[in-house]
């Protein structure tokens, strides 16, 4: 029997323990588990493995060295570092691209200890896992960092006096040893309180009930549960000294002219604002030891040896650098840490059914922590305040005085809340940092995260105008417009009356922005880009999807239009299963499905509309990247230009005959500038504040009695903060290793003078069969021959002249183990992943998935490590140990969709897990997504399945 040339055995498993396959992203070591790899990275590569360079340094300085200390004592890197590269200013003026000239440092510049301590020369461009593509690609550029020379985070004592750089940090006040659980009695008591209050969110009545059951079970043993009743548990949580930041309030009233009769109720009301002192909240955030390895102490600029500028976390942006330059004009600030205050607010409704309860929370973070920490929260985003929401009757809702008061109430409230931070914005204060050292700090107002309506309120502009530039609302996309600034606004306010300001400049001239009272603060500059509301909810759902629907309804009769829309929904419903891909069995009008929605509409709309959707998706996925550099910004700008060109089809078809004066679409022209200023926009997205609503607003409201719920919500948040702070402290002291049960057994075993502990590892029982038996099941009669070929190739891997047809193949009579799935672990920081950027996906090959038909996932196979994107990748379906190959059609992606098309190498084999090319025919209503790979003959490689696929399958 001749072997099938289109099938190969891959990923065969031996019966002994599998070899370590999870590679460290920074060195050649491999590990069997993600935990082992993570511990190794934390121990050996605590930072990103960056080369630390400043001009005139030929070797790395010693940790935390002072300006006068000699740095030659630190060991040299294993390779000679590249010479510092003189960086030319960007050809576009700095005022236009918000870039700054590459910094030059004197000999006294020393990077802070957090970076210098780990000075191995490592190439962070290579992907974790030892990908062959990365290992074979020659001369990848290394990364160099240049740190700010003056605001460089020198350590000091708690009085602000400089101390030697090798001084050990002082102990924290809470560090009373590994057995001090204050205010909890022991590990069990803390875990019970944390589980019942935070994780399970059990009601007080249910807590009392379960404690009574617990007490009944222990009474016969003359013992009792950790808490006698719910109030006992609440009192214990309340007595936690860590995270104890009390809520305060102030009231604001209308003080303008009041009419003689028919006085509106809003003029006589008091508006309470609840907040926590940011001068306590920010040091509490900065000192969190959980951020030890994810904290930037000074602004920096990253460049590769080919002079490519990189932007990632907030402190890598040009805004932080320029702010540090301004602050450094005052000599007393030298050696301090610049701490940008990031704010975010978003109105949210907790329940329409019970009275339209609205709350307006304000959140706070700092720019020093890395974007991935802010995205997953990890206590990096905290609740600062609840703003008042003035309301009135329909009679006065559109009254000019009420609208003015509502706007000014917002700005006055924010100014009052942030006032305690103002002294620390000009004079350094001493606080503790995540590495336990004290340093001087200078605060500054940083970016503000808000959706489009709130951006207009914050910038004091008319709705429909741009908050970043002076483009008029009636003509947003033509001409060149200057950026808005406070100086420009003040000049206009002095020269023109309010009506002229409103009509001609889009300014609300009688409102004072809250930033006016703070140094170095310009609200127009501080408003950040917002991927969620500007791109996903704005452009995709509200614009493109709506326009496509409108086009179909205009071009076709009502019945035919509904038939086409139903067919588009079936296109989406027929998408095969894929790890992490949400499946919509009914299509949902493709509003929820950004993953290649343009592929679903192909054939029903003009090609130009498909290309417009393709260009938008490219822009969206590029903007969402974890790291940006000069090339990705050029690609972002190219995608925007393509979108502007192809969207004209909506104008010519009559769908948007009035044009595209849409603020959210106009905002895209500012993305490149904002990335240069603030780093990757995924760290400043309103999705961060919206997800925080769940824990800070919606769940506490659900736990309340609904009567005067705000005070109960404040108490709930305060207790949650105490539990979170206690957990961080216990982890930092090594007290939460293992489970409660393991710690109890450990305590019992400690009482024995001599004891031994045996850890038993159990193996999962898997199916073991003979090859001939499984060959019939997978309809592959030459399966045994393929195994023999595989064994021969493994035994003769070094012999390039080996030929299967000329030698006797080894025999194999044993059983093989069938694995229904495998877990792939890889580096994908742009997707939802761990804080180290590692992501896990399960690849399945099962006969029945969720009690239905089988599921056989697909994989990318790197077949040419020197080719870029899909030119070096092949697609294979993954039925256990066999892969079914698919070939690319053509040497470039499809012009309309931007997706590669592949087809199975043989028609007899199961096709890959891909998106089908539907063509112009209607899809049968009887098809299911499980039939897709059997019914279609050509497929798109969906690079929009996730951000990792987008970065490799181009």
ZAMARGU-4260 file (C-alpha; in steps of 0.2 Angstrom, whole numbers, plus 5000, padded with zeros to 4 digits):
<rodrens>
0) 5000/5000/5000 | 5007/5017/4995 | 5007/5030/5008 | 4996/5045/5005 | 5009/5060/5001
5) 4997/5073/5008 | 4997/5066/5026 | 5011/5066/5038 | 5012/5060/5056 | 5015/5075/5067
10) 5016/5078/5086 | 5018/5059/5090 | 5018/5055/5109 | 5029/5042/5117 | 5023/5031/5132
15) 5036/5039/5144 | 5035/5056/5151 | 5033/5069/5138 | 5049/5080/5135 | 5048/5098/5140
20) 5040/5108/5126 | 5036/5125/5134 | 5051/5137/5129 | 5056/5152/5139 | 5054/5167/5129
25) 5071/5174/5134 | 5083/5159/5134 | 5085/5141/5127 | 5078/5132/5142 | 5061/5122/5140
30) 5048/5117/5153 | 5034/5105/5155 | 5022/5117/5163 | 5017/5135/5162 | 5020/5137/5181
35) 5038/5131/5179 | 5041/5143/5165 | 5033/5157/5174 | 5044/5154/5190 | 5060/5153/5179
40) 5056/5170/5170 | 5052/5179/5187 | 5068/5172/5194 | 5080/5174/5179 | 5072/5187/5168
45) 5061/5199/5179 | 5061/5213/5166 | 5058/5211/5147 | 5076/5206/5144 | 5080/5223/5137
50) 5097/5230/5134 | 5099/5245/5145 | 5109/5258/5137 | 5112/5277/5139 | 5124/5286/5128
55) 5142/5285/5133 | 5139/5269/5143 | 5149/5254/5136 | 5143/5242/5150 | 5128/5241/5161
60) 5129/5252/5177 | 5127/5244/5194 | 5110/5243/5202 | 5104/5260/5208 | 5121/5268/5206
65) 5121/5286/5210 | 5128/5298/5198 | 5145/5299/5207 | 5147/5280/5208 | 5158/5270/5196
70) 5147/5258/5185 | 5162/5247/5179 | 5160/5235/5193 | 5144/5228/5186 | 5148/5213/5174
75) 5147/5216/5156 | 5134/5208/5145 | 5138/5192/5136 | 5139/5201/5120 | 5147/5218/5115
80) 5132/5230/5115 | 5129/5241/5100 | 5136/5258/5100 | 5123/5271/5104 | 5114/5277/5088
85) 5112/5296/5085 | 5094/5298/5082 | 5089/5311/5069 | 5073/5321/5073 | 5057/5314/5064
90) 5055/5323/5047 | 5037/5328/5052 | 5038/5343/5064 | 5036/5339/5083 | 5021/5350/5084
95) 5012/5339/5072 | 5016/5321/5077 | 5019/5324/5095 | 5036/5316/5094 | 5051/5322/5104
100) 5069/5323/5098 | 5079/5308/5104 | 5086/5312/5121 | 5104/5315/5125 | 5111/5311/5142
105) 5126/5317/5151 | 5138/5305/5160 | 5129/5306/5176 | 5113/5298/5169 | 5109/5281/5178
110) 5094/5271/5175 | 5084/5266/5190 | 5088/5250/5199 | 5072/5240/5193 | 5080/5240/5175
115) 5099/5240/5178 | 5098/5225/5190 | 5094/5213/5175 | 5106/5218/5161 | 5107/5202/5150
120) 5108/5206/5132 | 5092/5197/5125 | 5082/5199/5109 | 5064/5203/5114 | 5059/5202/5096
125) 5059/5183/5097 | 5043/5174/5101 | 5042/5163/5116 | 5043/5145/5113 | 5058/5145/5102
130) 5049/5147/5086 | 5059/5141/5071 | 5055/5157/5062 | 5063/5167/5075 | 5078/5156/5078
135) 5082/5155/5059 | 5079/5174/5055 | 5096/5182/5055 | 5101/5198/5063 | 5085/5203/5072
140) 5087/5221/5079 | 5090/5222/5098 | 5081/5235/5108 | 5089/5249/5117 | 5082/5260/5130
145) 5086/5278/5135 | 5080/5284/5152 | 5077/5302/5157 | 5092/5310/5165 | 5084/5320/5178
150) 5068/5312/5184 | 5076/5295/5186 | 5069/5288/5202 | 5084/5288/5214 | 5080/5280/5231
155) 5080/5289/5247 | 5074/5286/5265 | 5057/5291/5272 | 5063/5308/5276 | 5069/5311/5258
160) 5087/5310/5261 | 5098/5302/5248 | 5105/5285/5253 | 5118/5273/5245 | 5111/5263/5230
165) 5114/5246/5238 | 5104/5250/5254 | 5091/5237/5258 | 5073/5243/5258 | 5066/5246/5275
170) 5052/5233/5281 | 5034/5238/5279 | 5024/5241/5294 | 5013/5226/5291 | 5028/5214/5289
175) 5026/5206/5306 | 5032/5189/5301 | 5025/5174/5291 | 5013/5169/5305 | 5004/5186/5308
180) 4987/5186/5300 | 4981/5201/5309 | 4966/5204/5310 | 4962/5186/5305 | 4966/5172/5317
185) 4974/5161/5303 | 4974/5156/5285 | 4957/5148/5286 | 4949/5163/5293 | 4955/5174/5280
190) 4951/5163/5266 | 4933/5160/5273 | 4930/5179/5274 | 4937/5182/5256 | 4927/5168/5249
195) 4910/5172/5257 | 4912/5191/5254 | 4922/5193/5238 | 4921/5178/5228 | 4904/5171/5232
200) 4896/5187/5237 | 4884/5178/5249 | 4870/5188/5257 | 4871/5191/5276 | 4856/5179/5279
205) 4865/5165/5269 | 4881/5168/5278 | 4873/5166/5295 | 4864/5150/5289 | 4880/5142/5283
210) 4890/5147/5299 | 4876/5139/5309 | 4877/5123/5299 | 4896/5123/5301 | 4894/5126/5320
215) 4882/5112/5321 | 4895/5100/5313 | 4909/5105/5324 | 4899/5106/5341 | 4902/5087/5344
220) 4921/5090/5342 | 4920/5104/5355 | 4925/5116/5341 | 4918/5131/5332 | 4919/5139/5315
225) 4930/5154/5311 | 4916/5166/5313 | 4901/5165/5325 | 4889/5176/5314 | 4890/5187/5299
230) 4893/5203/5310 | 4908/5195/5317 | 4915/5192/5299 | 4911/5210/5294 | 4919/5217/5309
235) 4935/5207/5306 | 4936/5213/5288 | 4932/5231/5294 | 4947/5230/5306 | 4959/5226/5292
240) 4972/5240/5293 | 4978/5239/5275 | 4968/5247/5261 | 4958/5258/5274 | 4954/5273/5264
245) 4938/5281/5271 | 4925/5289/5260 | 4922/5308/5261 | 4909/5319/5254 | 4905/5337/5250
250) 4890/5346/5243 | 4888/5359/5229 | 4874/5370/5226 | 4868/5382/5212 | 4872/5400/5217
255) 4866/5409/5201 | 4851/5420/5199 | 4835/5412/5205 | 4818/5417/5197 | 4805/5425/5208
260) 4792/5411/5204 | 4791/5394/5197 | 4809/5390/5204 | 4816/5374/5196 | 4819/5361/5209
265) 4837/5359/5202 | 4842/5376/5208 | 4837/5372/5226 | 4844/5355/5227 | 4861/5350/5236
270) 4872/5339/5225 | 4883/5327/5236 | 4899/5320/5229 | 4907/5305/5237 | 4926/5303/5235
275) 4942/5296/5243 | 4957/5307/5246 | 4968/5304/5231 | 4983/5310/5241 | 4981/5293/5251
280) 4974/5283/5237 | 4988/5286/5225 | 5003/5282/5237 | 4993/5266/5242 | 4992/5261/5223
285) 5010/5266/5220 | 5017/5255/5235 | 5008/5239/5230 | 5021/5226/5229 | 5011/5216/5217
290) 5017/5229/5204 | 5036/5226/5208 | 5040/5219/5190 | 5027/5229/5181 | 5032/5247/5185
295) 5041/5260/5176 | 5051/5273/5187 | 5056/5285/5174 | 5050/5290/5156 | 5060/5281/5143
300) 5062/5279/5124 | 5064/5262/5116 | 5073/5261/5099 | 5080/5246/5089 | 5097/5246/5081
305) 5089/5251/5065 | 5082/5267/5073 | 5064/5261/5074 | 5055/5269/5088 | 5044/5258/5099
310) 5029/5262/5109 | 5021/5251/5122 | 5017/5255/5140 | 5012/5273/5145 | 5030/5279/5150
315) 5037/5274/5133 | 5027/5288/5125 | 5033/5305/5121 | 5020/5314/5132 | 5028/5307/5148
320) 5045/5312/5142 | 5040/5330/5138 | 5032/5332/5155 | 5048/5326/5163 | 5057/5339/5154
325) 5046/5353/5160 | 5046/5347/5178 | 5065/5345/5177 | 5067/5364/5175 | 5065/5365/5194
330) 5081/5357/5201 | 5072/5352/5217 | 5063/5339/5207 | 5079/5330/5201 | 5080/5312/5206
335) 5061/5311/5208 | 5048/5299/5200 | 5035/5306/5188 | 5018/5299/5192 | 5005/5303/5179
340) 4987/5302/5186 | 4976/5293/5174 | 4957/5296/5176 | 4942/5288/5169 | 4923/5290/5171
345) 4908/5283/5163 | 4889/5285/5167 | 4881/5268/5170 | 4864/5262/5173 | 4862/5248/5186
350) 4843/5244/5183 | 4830/5251/5171 | 4816/5241/5179 | 4818/5248/5196 | 4819/5266/5193
355) 4833/5270/5180 | 4846/5270/5194 | 4861/5279/5187 | 4878/5282/5194 | 4893/5291/5188
360) 4909/5283/5195 | 4927/5290/5192 | 4941/5278/5192 | 4960/5282/5195 | 4976/5273/5189
365) 4994/5278/5187 | 5004/5278/5171 | 5019/5269/5179 | 5011/5252/5179 | 5011/5242/5163
370) 4996/5242/5151 | 4993/5223/5154 | 4991/5227/5173 | 4978/5240/5170 | 4969/5229/5157
375) 4966/5215/5169 | 4965/5227/5184 | 4975/5218/5197 | 4971/5232/5209 | 4979/5244/5196
380) 4962/5253/5193 | 4953/5260/5209 | 4937/5268/5212 | 4940/5287/5216 | 4923/5295/5217
385) 4904/5295/5213 | 4899/5311/5204 | 4882/5319/5207 | 4870/5318/5192 | 4858/5333/5192
390) 4841/5330/5185 | 4826/5341/5182 | 4808/5340/5174 | 4805/5340/5156 | 4800/5359/5157
395) 4818/5364/5161 | 4828/5350/5153 | 4833/5360/5138 | 4835/5376/5149 | 4852/5385/5145
400) 4855/5389/5164 | 4852/5370/5168 | 4864/5364/5154 | 4877/5376/5160 | 4875/5371/5178
405) 4876/5353/5173 | 4893/5355/5164 | 4901/5366/5177 | 4895/5354/5191 | 4906/5341/5183
410) 4921/5352/5182 | 4920/5359/5199 | 4918/5342/5207 | 4933/5335/5198 | 4943/5350/5203
415) 4938/5348/5221 | 4942/5329/5221 | 4959/5331/5214 | 4964/5347/5224 | 4974/5337/5238
420) 4986/5331/5224 | 4990/5349/5218 | 5005/5352/5231 | 5013/5336/5225 | 5013/5342/5207
425) 5026/5355/5210 | 5035/5350/5226 | 5041/5332/5228 | 5034/5321/5241 | 5041/5305/5248
430) 5031/5289/5246 | 5035/5270/5246 | 5036/5261/5229 | 5033/5243/5224 | 5051/5237/5227
435) 5049/5244/5246 | 5061/5258/5243 | 5056/5276/5247 | 5058/5289/5233 | 5052/5307/5229
440) 5037/5308/5218 | 5030/5322/5207 | 5012/5320/5202 | 5004/5326/5186 | 4987/5325/5178
445) 4988/5312/5164 | 4976/5305/5151 | 4957/5305/5154 | 4947/5289/5148 | 4930/5294/5142
450) 4917/5290/5128 | 4913/5303/5115 | 4899/5312/5124 | 4909/5314/5140 | 4924/5319/5130
455) 4914/5334/5124 | 4908/5338/5142 | 4926/5337/5148 | 4934/5347/5133 | 4920/5361/5135
460) 4915/5359/5117 | 4899/5357/5107 | 4893/5340/5104 | 4898/5335/5086 | 4914/5345/5086
465) 4932/5337/5088 | 4939/5338/5106 | 4957/5337/5099 | 4957/5349/5085 | 4948/5364/5078
470) 4940/5355/5063 | 4922/5362/5061 | 4907/5350/5064 | 4900/5353/5047 | 4917/5349/5038
475) 4927/5337/5049 | 4937/5329/5035 | 4944/5342/5024 | 4957/5355/5027 | 4971/5356/5040
480) 4966/5361/5057 | 4977/5365/5072 | 4976/5356/5089 | 4965/5363/5102 | 4975/5370/5117
485) 4970/5380/5133 | 4980/5395/5127 | 4971/5395/5111 | 4954/5393/5120 | 4958/5407/5132
490) 4962/5419/5118 | 4946/5415/5109 | 4936/5417/5125 | 4943/5434/5127 | 4940/5440/5109
495) 4923/5433/5105 | 4906/5433/5113 | 4898/5416/5118 | 4887/5414/5103 | 4901/5416/5091
500) 4912/5404/5101 | 4897/5391/5100 | 4894/5393/5082 | 4911/5396/5074 | 4923/5387/5086
505) 4912/5374/5094 | 4917/5380/5111 | 4906/5382/5127 | 4915/5398/5132 | 4907/5400/5150
510) 4913/5384/5157 | 4930/5383/5166 | 4938/5366/5163 | 4944/5357/5179 | 4962/5356/5172
515) 4964/5375/5173 | 4968/5375/5191 | 4982/5362/5189 | 5000/5364/5182 | 5005/5357/5165
520) 4987/5351/5162 | 4978/5354/5145 | 4961/5344/5144 | 4961/5344/5125 | 4978/5335/5125
525) 4974/5323/5139 | 4958/5315/5131 | 4964/5298/5126 | 4959/5288/5111 | 4945/5275/5114
530) 4945/5259/5104 | 4929/5253/5112 | 4917/5268/5108 | 4926/5275/5093 | 4930/5259/5084
535) 4920/5244/5090 | 4904/5252/5096 | 4905/5268/5085 | 4912/5264/5068 | 4908/5246/5067
540) 4891/5244/5075 | 4883/5261/5073 | 4891/5265/5056 | 4897/5251/5045 | 4884/5238/5050
545) 4870/5251/5049 | 4876/5257/5032 | 4877/5239/5024 | 4859/5236/5031 | 4853/5252/5023
550) 4861/5249/5007 | 4853/5231/5005 | 4836/5238/5010 | 4838/5252/4997 | 4844/5241/4983
555) 4831/5227/4985 | 4813/5225/4989 | 4808/5222/5007 | 4806/5203/5005 | 4822/5201/4995
560) 4832/5212/5008 | 4826/5201/5022 | 4831/5186/5012 | 4849/5193/5010 | 4851/5198/5028
565) 4845/5181/5033 | 4858/5173/5022 | 4872/5185/5029 | 4867/5178/5046 | 4868/5160/5040
570) 4886/5164/5034 | 4891/5169/5051 | 4882/5155/5059 | 4891/5143/5048 | 4908/5148/5055
575) 4917/5133/5061 | 4922/5132/5079 | 4938/5140/5084 | 4947/5143/5101 | 4941/5159/5109
580) 4929/5163/5095 | 4911/5167/5100 | 4898/5158/5090 | 4881/5165/5085 | 4870/5152/5079
585) 4857/5165/5073 | 4870/5177/5066 | 4864/5192/5076 | 4864/5204/5061 | 4883/5202/5062
590) 4884/5217/5074 | 4893/5207/5087 | 4905/5198/5075 | 4920/5209/5070 | 4930/5193/5066
595) 4929/5194/5047 | 4911/5201/5045 | 4916/5208/5028 | 4918/5190/5022 | 4900/5186/5027
600) 4893/5201/5017 | 4904/5197/5001 | 4893/5193/4986 | 4878/5203/4993 | 4886/5220/4992
605) 4898/5229/4980 | 4916/5225/4981 | 4920/5243/4987 | 4910/5240/5003 | 4919/5224/5007
610) 4936/5233/5004 | 4930/5247/5016 | 4925/5234/5029 | 4942/5226/5026 | 4952/5242/5028
615) 4942/5246/5044 | 4946/5229/5052 | 4964/5231/5048 | 4964/5248/5056 | 4955/5241/5072
620) 4967/5226/5074 | 4983/5236/5071 | 4977/5249/5084 | 4974/5235/5096 | 4992/5229/5095
625) 5002/5227/5112 | 5017/5236/5104 | 5018/5249/5091 | 5033/5255/5081 | 5037/5266/5066
630) 5031/5252/5054 | 5015/5248/5062 | 5010/5266/5063 | 5014/5267/5044 | 5002/5252/5042
635) 4989/5261/5053 | 4990/5276/5042 | 4989/5266/5026 | 4973/5257/5033 | 4965/5273/5037
640) 4969/5280/5019 | 4961/5264/5011 | 4946/5266/5022 | 4943/5284/5017 | 4945/5279/4999
645) 4933/5264/4999 | 4920/5272/5011 | 4915/5284/4996 | 4904/5269/4990 | 4892/5273/5004
650) 4891/5291/4998 | 4889/5287/4979 | 4876/5274/4983 | 4865/5286/4992 | 4867/5278/5009
655) 4878/5293/5016 | 4873/5306/5003 | 4876/5319/5017 | 4895/5314/5019 | 4905/5308/5033
660) 4905/5322/5046 | 4905/5310/5060 | 4916/5314/5076 | 4920/5295/5079 | 4927/5293/5061
665) 4936/5309/5062 | 4945/5304/5078 | 4954/5290/5068 | 4966/5304/5061 | 4973/5307/5078
670) 4977/5289/5083 | 4995/5289/5076 | 4999/5305/5086 | 4990/5298/5102 | 5000/5282/5101
675) 5016/5292/5100 | 5011/5302/5115 | 5003/5289/5126 | 5009/5272/5120 | 4998/5258/5114
680) 4980/5263/5116 | 4974/5246/5123 | 4980/5253/5140 | 4969/5268/5139 | 4952/5261/5133
685) 4935/5263/5141 | 4933/5244/5141 | 4944/5245/5156 | 4932/5257/5165 | 4917/5248/5159
690) 4923/5231/5165 | 4927/5239/5182 | 4909/5244/5183 | 4904/5226/5186 | 4915/5225/5202
695) 4913/5243/5208 | 4895/5247/5204 | 4884/5234/5198 | 4888/5220/5209 | 4889/5231/5225
700) 4872/5238/5220 | 4864/5220/5218 | 4870/5216/5235 | 4862/5232/5242 | 4844/5234/5249
705) 4841/5246/5234 | 4836/5259/5247 | 4849/5273/5248 | 4860/5261/5240 | 4875/5272/5237
710) 4881/5272/5255 | 4880/5253/5255 | 4889/5252/5239 | 4903/5263/5246 | 4905/5251/5261
715) 4905/5236/5250 | 4919/5244/5240 | 4929/5248/5255 | 4928/5230/5262 | 4933/5223/5245
720) 4948/5235/5245 | 4953/5229/5262 | 4952/5211/5257 | 4962/5214/5241 | 4976/5224/5251
725) 4977/5210/5264 | 4979/5197/5250 | 4993/5206/5242 | 5002/5208/5259 | 5000/5190/5263
730) 5006/5185/5246 | 5021/5197/5248 | 5026/5188/5264 | 5024/5171/5257 | 5009/5166/5267
735) 4997/5160/5254 | 5007/5146/5246 | 4996/5131/5244 | 4978/5129/5250 | 4971/5130/5267
740) 4971/5111/5269 | 4989/5110/5264 | 4994/5123/5276 | 4984/5114/5290 | 4993/5097/5286
745) 5010/5106/5286 | 5006/5113/5303 | 5002/5096/5309 | 5017/5088/5302 | 5029/5102/5309
750) 5024/5094/5326 | 5033/5078/5322 | 5051/5078/5325 | 5055/5067/5310 | 5044/5065/5296
755) 5044/5062/5277 | 5031/5068/5264 | 5027/5059/5248 | 5019/5068/5234 | 5009/5056/5223
760) 5006/5061/5205 | 4991/5053/5196 | 4990/5051/5178 | 4975/5054/5168 | 4968/5038/5160
765) 4969/5040/5141 | 4964/5028/5127 | 4977/5016/5121 | 4974/5007/5105 | 4983/4997/5091
770) 4986/5007/5075 | 4976/4996/5065 | 4961/4998/5076 | 4961/5017/5075 | 4965/5017/5056
775) 4948/5011/5052 | 4940/5024/5063 | 4949/5039/5055 | 4947/5031/5038 | 4966/5031/5035
780) 4971/5013/5030 | 4989/5017/5028 | 4990/5024/5046 | 5003/5010/5051 | 5014/5014/5036
785) 5014/5033/5041 | 5019/5028/5059 | 5034/5018/5052 | 5039/5033/5041 | 5038/5044/5056
790) 5049/5033/5067 | 5061/5031/5052 | 5063/5050/5050 | 5065/5053/5069 | 5079/5040/5070
795) 5088/5047/5054 | 5084/5065/5057 | 5103/5070/5054 | 5104/5060/5038 | 5098/5071/5024
800) 5100/5057/5011 | 5089/5045/5020 | 5075/5039/5008 | 5060/5029/5015 | 5058/5020/4998
805) 5076/5013/4999 | 5077/5006/5016 | 5067/4994/5027 | 5055/5004/5038 | 5056/5000/5057
810) 5042/4989/5063 | 5030/4995/5076 | 5018/4983/5085 | 5014/4992/5101 | 4999/5002/5106
815) 4998/5021/5104 | 4989/5034/5116 | 4976/5044/5109 | 4974/5062/5116 | 4958/5071/5112
820) 4966/5088/5114 | 4982/5097/5117 | 4986/5114/5125 | 4996/5127/5115 | 5005/5140/5125
825) 5012/5155/5116 | 5015/5173/5117 | 5001/5184/5112 | 5000/5200/5122 | 4988/5209/5111
830) 4975/5196/5115 | 4967/5192/5132 | 4982/5184/5141 | 4991/5183/5157 | 5001/5198/5163
835) 5016/5191/5155 | 5007/5190/5138 | 5006/5171/5138 | 4990/5164/5131 | 4984/5146/5131
840) 4972/5138/5119 | 4966/5120/5118 | 4967/5112/5101 | 4953/5098/5100 | 4951/5082/5090
845) 4935/5074/5096 | 4922/5063/5088 | 4908/5072/5097 | 4909/5090/5103 | 4896/5096/5116
850) 4885/5080/5113 | 4885/5085/5094 | 4895/5081/5079 | 4914/5080/5079 | 4926/5094/5081
855) 4944/5095/5073 | 4953/5111/5075 | 4966/5118/5063 | 4984/5124/5066 | 4996/5136/5058
860) 5012/5126/5053 | 5028/5135/5050 | 5035/5128/5034 | 5046/5142/5029 | 5055/5151/5043
865) 5062/5164/5031 | 5046/5169/5023 | 5034/5183/5030 | 5016/5180/5036 | 5006/5167/5027
870) 5019/5164/5014 | 5029/5155/5027 | 5014/5146/5035 | 5003/5132/5030 | 4986/5126/5037
875) 4983/5109/5043 | 4968/5101/5051 | 4972/5092/5067 | 4964/5074/5069 | 4975/5067/5083
880) 4992/5063/5076 | 4988/5066/5058 | 4987/5083/5049 | 4978/5086/5033 | 4987/5099/5022
885) 4979/5114/5013 | 4987/5124/4999 | 4987/5142/4996 | 4978/5148/4980 | 4988/5162/4973
890) 5003/5171/4980 | 4994/5185/4988 | 4978/5188/4999 | 4961/5191/4991 | 4959/5209/4985
895) 4942/5212/4993 | 4943/5204/5010 | 4962/5204/5012 | 4961/5186/5017 | 4972/5171/5010
900) 4962/5157/5001 | 4966/5139/5003 | 4959/5123/4998 | 4962/5105/5003 | 4976/5096/4994
905) 4965/5081/4991 | 4946/5081/4990 | 4945/5064/5000 | 4952/5072/5016 | 4943/5082/5029
910) 4945/5101/5025 | 4953/5113/5037 | 4945/5124/5050 | 4943/5140/5040 | 4929/5152/5034
915) 4921/5146/5018 | 4921/5156/5002 | 4902/5157/5000 | 4901/5165/4983 | 4885/5173/4976
920) 4873/5158/4979 | 4862/5157/4994 | 4867/5145/5008 | 4855/5130/5012 | 4845/5133/5028
925) 4849/5115/5033 | 4867/5117/5034 | 4875/5117/5051 | 4892/5124/5056 | 4898/5106/5059
930) 4895/5103/5040 | 4905/5118/5034 | 4921/5109/5032 | 4914/5095/5022 | 4902/5105/5011
935) 4914/5119/5004 | 4929/5117/4993 | 4939/5133/4996 | 4941/5143/5012 | 4948/5160/5018
940) 4961/5160/5032 | 4953/5170/5045 | 4967/5182/5051 | 4954/5191/5061 | 4950/5176/5072
945) 4961/5184/5086 | 4975/5197/5087 | 4988/5184/5087 | 4982/5177/5070 | 4981/5194/5063
950) 5000/5197/5067 | 5006/5181/5059 | 4993/5177/5044 | 4996/5193/5034
</rodrens>
